[in-house]
Amino acid sequence: MEKLQECGVGCADTGGDCILNCFKDATDLSDGCAVCFAMYADCVVANCMDVCMTDESQECDPCQAEHCAPDFETCAGITFN
């Protein structure tokens, strides 16, 4: 997940393909899985970036669970914990 966070932060201004390409280059995931993770990172940037920017925030995980996890789980077919 650290690499996904790096890609999300590094591509925050551009999103989409930047996150997908960064994550695909850094992992051995299939294209389908990489798309799901990139979609998740885009969602975090769009919906939770303000509460996830500090390590002290206790609102980051609940924000991701509410806004991003359901679509990730549908895309990837796995539960995001």
N, C-alpha and C positions, 0 to 999 in steps of 0.2 A: 504494500500500500504506500510505502514511502515514495516509490518511483511514480506512482499515480499522482501523489500530492505534488511532487516536483514538476511533473508535466503540466498539471493543472495550474499551478502558480506561474510557471514559466510561459504558459500560453494563455493567461487570463485575458489579455487584450484581444487575442485572435480566436481562441477556442477551437471548436470543431476539428478540422483536419490537423491542425497543429498538435492538439492533444493526442489524437489518434496516432499520428505518425511518430510522435515522441514515445508513446507507450509501446507501440509495436516494435520500434527500434530497441527498446530497453528490456523487452521480455520475449519469451518464447511462446506466448499465447497465440492461439489461432486468430485469424482475422475476425471471426464472429465474436469471440470473447473480448478481443481488444476493442471492438466497436462498443460493446456493452460497458466496459470500464471507461472508455472515453466519454460516452454519453453520461455516465455517472459523474465524472469530473466536470463536464460542462454544466450539469445540474447544480453541483455544489458551488461553482463559480457564480452561476446566475441567481441562486436562491439563498446561499448560506455563507458566502465569502466574508461578509461583515462580521459574523459571529465566529468564524473559523480562523481568523487571521492571528489570534493570540492563543498561546498554549494554555492560558489560564481560563479560557472560555469553557463553561460547562453547558453551553447552548449548542455547540457545534454538532455533537452526535445526535441529539434529538432533532435538530433541523434536518440533517441528512436523512434520518430515519423517516421523517414525515414527508419530505419533498422529493427525495431521490431514490431511496431503497426500493419502493414498490415497482418503479419502472425498470430498475436494474434487475430485480428478481424475475420480472416477466421476460426481459431480454435474455438473461443468462440461464434462466431455469434453475437457479440456486438461490438459497436464502443468504442474504447479506448480513453478517454478524460482525 
